Amino acid sequence: MTRKVGDEVVIAKTRRGYVIRSLEDFVKEMADLAKDIDKTVDEMREGLSKMFREADE
């Protein structure tokens, strides 16, 4: 992607070094990551709840 004067960018550190990313793309990626984390947390809660219910029986 070619950058132009006035583009909003973010400098992100990766395993391979630093990269310049579009701010919009970076925000979308972080939002997707947050959704994945929320989904994982919900799945863990459900699993723990199920384990505790089974242990009480």
C-alpha positions, 0 to 999 in steps of 0.5 A, a space after each residue: 500500500 502506498 502512503 500519501 501525505 496526510 495518511 493516518 498511520 501507526 508504527 507497530 512492533 512485530 516479531 520481525 521489527 517495526 512496521 508502518 500500518 494504516 491506522 484504520 487497518 490497525 484499529 480493525 485488526 485490534 477490534 477483531 482481536 478484542 472480539 476473539 478474546 471476548 469469545 474465548 473468555 465467554 467459552 472459558 466461563 461456560 466451561 468452568 460453570 459446567 465443570 462446577 455444576 457437574 462437581 456439585 452433582 
